[in-house]
Amino acid sequence: MKTVRWLGVGIGVLVPAMAMASTLETVQERDSVRCGVNAAQPGFSSLDDDDQYRGLDTDVCRAIAAAALGDATKVDFVPLDSVERFTALQSGEVDVLSRTTTWTSSRDTTMGMNFTGVSYYDGQAFMVASDLGVQSAKELDGAAVCTQSGTTSELNLSDYFRINGMTYDAVVFDAPEQSIAGFEAGRCDVLSSDASQLYAQRMQLADPDMAVVLPEIISKEPLGPAVRQNDDQWFNLVKWSLFAMLNAEELGITQANVDEQLNSENPDVMRLLGQDGDFGEPMGINTDWAYQIIKQVGNYADIFDKNVGADSDFKIARGLNALWKDGGIQYAPPIR
């Protein structure tokens, strides 16, 4: 694993996709996937004590590398802030963006990129100082609210306070580490962001008990990977890398038992693991692409639980991110 940072093309300068080699060809020739990630959001993408990127978003990057190259370690992680992330993808600085990015209509239709699926269903929430005694977001009239520039949070805040007949003072920062520092220093009464980020930021406080996340969720924030438009082969590969992990969980195929499952006579298992048919060839990759994802990275439950769920410090419930058959809305089309 390497961490790289390019200067790339200047802001606003887009490289037409049709003038470039296909992304998969570029990735295979380079022998690595360049994945744009968050520099510091524990649970989703942050450096561990060994300077290795860990998190749900980074495991999605590893799954893509396992499918495209047969090796989940062949990822160059490119840390990007919330403003520069889109230019990095548009310009070709990164091959895929997996950076807690909300799928919206404007981003999907006007920014030269396509979202490939939802890796985490999220929503914007509020975190307040415990000693304020606030129980509901409806009590925040007149509050100073810290938030981050270049995100959907700014518009959501404006909409929520206007709809509820309240006012607020926005305190805007460029990076999440700045916003949590501002909140801890008392520059604002409230910190508002995606709930997943708030749980991570709360753990970064010197005293996590000094803050509480309020129960209201004020927006839909479907987070997922994005790729450049006009490259259907790469779009399909990234999309089906996520779908493979979801299908594996549904079929009971885990990182721990995937070798044993190679002997399964279940047709769905056989197709997923490359034992019946070749569903990799149309994407330009090996027949065992999904097996490599599961073996090297895990199924969706594996990466959720260890990074943000039951086996992590955050203990976030699956909620909407549970499979459709378990009360959530995560659902993948079948491989056949």
Secondary structure, DSSP 8 states (H G I E B T S, - for coil): -EE-----S-TT----GGGS--HHHHHHHHTSEEEEE-SEETTTEEE-TTS-EESHHHHHHHHHHHHHHS-TT-EEEEE--TTTHHHHHHHTS-SEE-SS-B--HHHHHHSSEEE---SEEE-EEEEEEGGG---SGGG-TTEEEEEETTSTHHHHHHHHHHHTT--EEEEEESSHHHHHHHHHTTS-SEEEEEHHHHHHHHHHSSSGGGEEE-S---S-EEE--EEESS-HHHHHHHHHHHHHHHHHHHTT--TTTHHHHTT---HHHHHHTTSSS-SSGGGTS-TTHHHHHHHHT--HHHHHHHHTSTTSSS----GGGSBGGGTS-B------
